[in-house]
Amino acid sequence: MPCIAVLTSGSAVNARPRIEAFRKGMEELGYVEGRNVHYELRHANGQLDLLRESARELARDADVIVSSSALTTRTLKEESVSIPVVMVAVDDPVADGFARSLAHPGANFTGLTANVLGQAPRFVELLSQASPKLARLALLANPSNPTHRAFRARMESAAARAGARTTLLEASTPEQLEIAFPATGEDVFDGLVVMYDTMLYSQRIRVVELARDTRRPVIYPQRGYVEAGGLMSYGPQVEQNYRRAASYVDRILNGAQPRDMSIEPPVRFELVINRTAARGLGVQLPPGFLKKADRVIG
């Protein structure tokens, strides 16, 4: 019976909806736990040592590892894991050194991208509609994230084309979040973009609270922030990526080689808006803006 592992750097609570989507995808392909497949779920809860230990153990015990993020994928690579790895939400696997190209990965890593970096102009465009005077754009980023530099460069370029200058707010730990945000955003920025990052997402309730205190519009990269009270999000349907990851696992179990399996982008991105949050911030969303949303909360 093949052992399929799912490795996440966050908590089991955060990962549950995504793992359920992956299981559903496997079930649709005929895999039933305990009958013809076994799952091994590992969650590092933000602890790098535990993540490394889990990576080493899974390399011995699993047949395929489903990797949840750039951090988990990088850890697997640093631990010289040689079994097949299916990535679910790495933003740029070529730039991160996980694959030679998207069409021909050339190693034991394949899967799906998040492609959030490619949406930088869209983030600025949407935020401009919620904050018409977007002359100053702030970026909340995790400097320990491998895509930090690329995120900053893409966002600064998109902001410059829109006539806005940027300010960087950085936090690599939950404790640093408390000092990353200014007491009020009035004298610092007109709008804020939050980076696609595992640590930030795990602290999304606190991130939303701190962002709300600035009294400025914020756009997030994942729906979970909006469900926690944030204003709006634009990003890939990550659960859908997990569901699609099942087809990669199936093909690998049937003899396909990861090095020959092209890495694919998300099927679609979704815009989610929280009307209650907009009212609380005093943000007047323009007529028709809500109609563009794939989902409206509140």
C-alpha positions as CSV (number, residue, x, y, z in Angstrom):
1,M,0.0,0.0,0.0
2,P,1.6,3.3,-1.0
3,C,2.3,5.9,1.6
4,I,1.4,9.5,0.6
5,A,2.7,12.2,2.9
6,V,1.5,15.8,3.2
7,L,4.1,18.1,4.8
8,T,3.1,21.6,6.0
9,S,5.0,24.2,8.0
10,G,2.0,25.5,9.8
11,S,-0.7,24.0,12.0
12,A,-3.1,21.1,11.4
13,V,-6.0,23.5,11.8
14,N,-4.8,25.8,9.0
15,A,-4.1,22.8,6.7
16,R,-7.3,20.9,7.3
17,P,-9.5,22.3,4.5
18,R,-6.6,21.9,2.0
19,I,-5.9,18.3,3.0
20,E,-9.6,17.5,2.8
21,A,-9.5,18.8,-0.8
22,F,-6.5,16.6,-1.6
23,R,-8.2,13.6,-0.1
24,K,-11.3,14.3,-2.2
25,G,-9.2,14.5,-5.3
26,M,-7.6,11.1,-4.4
27,E,-11.0,9.6,-3.8
28,E,-12.2,10.7,-7.2
29,L,-9.3,8.8,-8.7
30,G,-10.2,5.6,-6.8
31,Y,-8.0,5.9,-3.8
32,V,-9.5,4.8,-0.4
33,E,-7.5,5.3,2.7
34,G,-6.8,1.9,4.4
35,R,-7.7,0.0,1.3
36,N,-5.2,1.1,-1.4
37,V,-3.5,4.2,0.1
38,H,-2.1,5.3,3.4
39,Y,-1.7,9.0,4.4
40,E,1.0,10.4,6.7
41,L,0.3,14.0,7.7
42,R,3.0,16.2,9.2
43,H,2.6,19.7,10.5
44,A,5.6,21.6,11.8
45,N,3.6,24.3,13.6
46,G,6.2,27.0,12.6
47,Q,9.1,25.1,14.1
48,L,12.0,24.8,11.6
49,D,13.7,21.9,13.6
50,L,10.5,19.9,13.5
51,L,10.1,20.6,9.8
52,R,13.6,19.3,9.1
53,E,13.0,16.2,11.2
54,S,9.7,15.5,9.5
55,A,11.3,15.9,6.1
56,R,14.0,13.3,6.9
57,E,11.5,10.8,8.3
58,L,9.2,11.1,5.4
59,A,12.1,10.7,2.9
60,R,12.5,7.2,4.5
61,D,8.8,6.2,4.9
62,A,6.8,7.8,2.2
63,D,6.4,7.0,-1.5
64,V,5.4,10.6,-2.5
65,I,5.4,13.8,-0.5
66,V,2.9,16.6,-1.1
67,S,4.7,19.8,-0.2
68,S,2.5,22.8,0.9
69,S,4.8,25.8,0.4
70,A,8.1,27.2,-0.7
71,L,9.5,26.7,2.8
72,T,8.6,23.0,3.0
73,T,9.9,22.4,-0.5
74,R,13.1,24.2,0.3
75,T,13.5,22.1,3.4
76,L,13.0,18.9,1.4
77,K,15.6,20.0,-1.1
78,E,18.1,20.9,1.6
79,E,17.6,17.6,3.2
80,S,18.4,15.9,-0.1
81,V,15.1,14.2,-0.4
82,S,15.2,12.0,-3.5
83,I,11.6,10.6,-3.6
84,P,8.9,12.3,-5.7
85,V,7.7,15.7,-4.3
86,V,4.5,17.3,-5.5
87,M,4.5,21.0,-4.8
88,V,1.1,22.7,-4.2
89,A,1.7,26.4,-3.9
90,V,5.3,27.4,-4.6
91,D,5.2,30.8,-6.3
92,D,8.2,30.5,-8.6
93,P,9.8,27.0,-8.5
94,V,12.4,27.9,-11.2
95,A,13.7,31.0,-9.5
96,D,13.7,29.1,-6.2
97,G,15.9,26.4,-7.8
98,F,13.4,23.5,-7.5
99,A,13.0,23.0,-11.2
100,R,15.0,23.7,-14.4
101,S,11.8,24.9,-16.2
102,L,8.1,24.6,-15.7
103,A,7.7,22.4,-18.8
104,H,10.6,20.1,-17.9
105,P,11.4,20.2,-14.1
106,G,14.3,17.8,-14.6
107,A,14.4,16.5,-11.0
108,N,12.1,14.9,-8.4
109,F,10.0,18.1,-7.9
110,T,6.8,18.8,-9.8
111,G,3.3,20.1,-9.1
112,L,1.5,23.4,-9.1
113,T,2.5,27.1,-8.6
114,A,0.7,29.8,-6.7
115,N,1.8,32.5,-9.2
116,V,1.0,35.3,-6.8
117,L,4.1,37.3,-7.8
118,G,2.6,37.5,-11.3
119,Q,-0.4,39.3,-10.0
120,A,1.4,42.3,-8.6
121,P,-0.2,44.8,-11.1
122,R,-3.6,43.3,-10.2
123,F,-3.1,43.9,-6.5
124,V,-2.3,47.6,-7.2
125,E,-5.2,47.9,-9.5
126,L,-7.7,46.5,-7.0
127,L,-6.3,48.5,-4.1
128,S,-6.5,51.7,-6.2
129,Q,-10.2,51.1,-6.5
130,A,-10.6,51.0,-2.7
131,S,-8.2,53.8,-2.1
132,P,-8.4,56.3,-5.0
133,K,-5.5,58.4,-3.7
134,L,-3.0,55.5,-3.7
135,A,0.2,57.6,-3.7
136,R,1.9,55.6,-0.9
137,L,1.8,51.8,-0.9
138,A,3.0,49.7,2.0
139,L,4.1,46.1,1.7
140,L,4.0,43.6,4.6
141,A,6.6,41.0,4.0
142,N,8.5,38.2,5.7
143,P,12.2,38.7,4.9
144,S,13.0,35.0,5.7
145,N,10.6,33.9,2.9
146,P,12.6,32.8,-0.2
147,T,10.4,34.9,-2.5
148,H,10.7,38.1,-0.4
149,R,13.1,39.8,-2.7
150,A,11.1,39.0,-5.8
151,F,7.8,40.1,-4.1
152,R,9.3,43.4,-3.2
153,A,10.7,44.0,-6.7
154,R,7.5,43.1,-8.4
155,M,5.3,45.2,-6.1
156,E,7.7,48.2,-6.3
157,S,7.6,48.0,-10.1
158,A,3.8,47.8,-10.2
159,A,3.4,50.6,-7.8
160,A,5.8,52.8,-9.7
161,R,3.8,52.3,-12.9
162,A,0.7,53.4,-11.0
163,G,2.5,56.5,-9.7
164,A,2.9,55.3,-6.1
165,R,5.9,55.0,-3.9
166,T,6.4,52.0,-1.5
167,T,7.1,51.5,2.1
168,L,8.3,48.1,3.5
169,L,6.9,46.6,6.7
170,E,8.8,43.4,7.7
171,A,8.2,40.6,10.1
172,S,9.7,37.1,10.2
173,T,8.2,36.0,13.5
174,P,4.8,36.6,15.2
175,E,6.5,38.8,17.8
176,Q,7.8,41.1,15.1
177,L,4.4,41.7,13.8
178,E,3.6,43.9,16.8
179,I,6.3,46.4,15.9
180,A,6.0,46.1,12.1
181,F,2.8,48.1,11.9
182,P,2.7,51.9,12.6
183,A,0.2,53.1,15.2
184,T,-1.8,54.6,12.3
185,G,-1.4,54.4,8.6
186,E,-2.4,58.0,8.0
187,D,1.1,59.4,7.8
188,V,2.7,56.3,6.4
189,F,0.6,54.8,3.6
190,D,-2.7,54.9,1.7
191,G,-3.0,51.2,1.2
192,L,-1.3,47.9,2.1
193,V,-0.5,44.7,0.3
194,V,0.3,41.5,2.3
195,M,2.8,39.0,1.1
196,Y,1.8,35.4,0.3
197,D,3.6,33.7,3.2
198,T,3.0,30.8,5.6
199,M,4.0,32.6,8.8
200,L,1.8,35.6,8.0
201,Y,-1.1,33.4,7.1
202,S,-0.8,31.4,10.3
203,Q,-1.1,34.8,12.2
204,R,-3.8,36.1,9.9
205,I,-6.2,37.0,12.8
206,R,-3.6,39.2,14.3
207,V,-2.4,40.6,11.0
208,V,-6.0,41.6,10.2
209,E,-6.4,43.2,13.6
210,L,-3.2,45.2,13.2
211,A,-4.1,46.2,9.7
212,R,-7.5,47.3,10.8
213,D,-6.0,49.7,13.4
214,T,-4.2,51.6,10.6
215,R,-7.6,52.6,9.2
216,R,-6.3,52.0,5.7
217,P,-7.5,49.5,2.9
218,V,-5.6,46.3,2.7
219,I,-5.5,43.5,0.1
220,Y,-4.5,40.0,1.1
221,P,-3.3,37.1,-1.1
222,Q,-5.7,34.5,0.4
223,R,-9.4,34.2,1.2
224,G,-8.7,33.2,4.8
225,Y,-7.7,36.7,5.7
226,V,-11.1,38.0,4.6
227,E,-12.9,35.3,6.5
228,A,-10.9,36.6,9.5
229,G,-12.2,40.1,9.0
230,G,-9.9,41.5,6.4
231,L,-11.1,43.9,3.6
232,M,-10.4,41.9,0.4
233,S,-8.2,39.2,-1.1
234,Y,-7.1,38.2,-4.5
235,G,-5.3,34.9,-5.0
236,P,-5.4,31.4,-6.2
237,Q,-7.9,28.9,-4.9
238,V,-5.4,26.9,-3.0
239,E,-7.8,24.1,-2.1
240,Q,-8.3,23.6,-5.9
241,N,-4.5,23.2,-6.2
242,Y,-4.5,20.5,-3.6
243,R,-7.3,18.7,-5.4
244,R,-5.4,18.9,-8.6
245,A,-2.3,17.6,-6.8
246,A,-4.0,14.3,-6.5
247,S,-3.6,13.7,-10.3
248,Y,0.1,14.2,-10.0
249,V,0.3,11.7,-7.2
250,D,-1.8,9.2,-9.2
251,R,0.4,9.5,-12.3
252,I,3.6,9.1,-10.1
253,L,2.2,6.0,-8.5
254,N,1.5,4.6,-12.0
255,G,5.1,5.1,-13.1
256,A,5.4,8.7,-14.3
257,Q,8.6,10.5,-13.4
258,P,8.4,14.0,-11.8
259,R,11.2,15.3,-14.0
260,D,9.0,14.8,-17.0
261,M,5.7,16.2,-15.5
262,S,5.2,19.9,-16.3
263,I,4.5,22.3,-13.4
264,E,1.2,24.0,-13.9
265,P,-0.3,27.4,-12.7
266,P,-3.5,27.9,-10.8
267,V,-6.7,27.5,-12.9
268,R,-8.2,30.7,-11.6
269,F,-7.8,33.5,-9.1
270,E,-10.6,34.7,-6.9
271,L,-11.5,38.1,-5.6
272,V,-13.2,38.1,-2.1
273,I,-14.6,41.2,-0.4
274,N,-15.8,41.8,3.1
275,R,-18.5,44.5,3.2
276,T,-18.5,44.6,7.0
277,A,-14.8,45.3,7.0
278,A,-15.3,48.1,4.4
279,R,-17.9,49.8,6.5
280,G,-15.7,49.5,9.6
281,L,-12.8,51.2,7.8
282,G,-15.1,53.8,6.3
283,V,-14.1,52.7,2.8
284,Q,-16.5,53.6,0.1
285,L,-16.2,50.9,-2.5
286,P,-17.1,52.3,-6.0
287,P,-20.4,51.2,-7.7
288,G,-20.0,48.0,-9.5
289,F,-16.8,46.9,-7.6
290,L,-18.7,44.3,-5.6
291,K,-20.0,42.8,-8.8
292,K,-16.5,42.0,-9.8
293,A,-16.1,39.8,-6.7
294,D,-16.3,36.0,-6.8
295,R,-17.5,36.1,-3.3
296,V,-18.8,38.8,-0.9
297,I,-18.8,38.4,2.8
298,G,-20.9,40.4,5.3
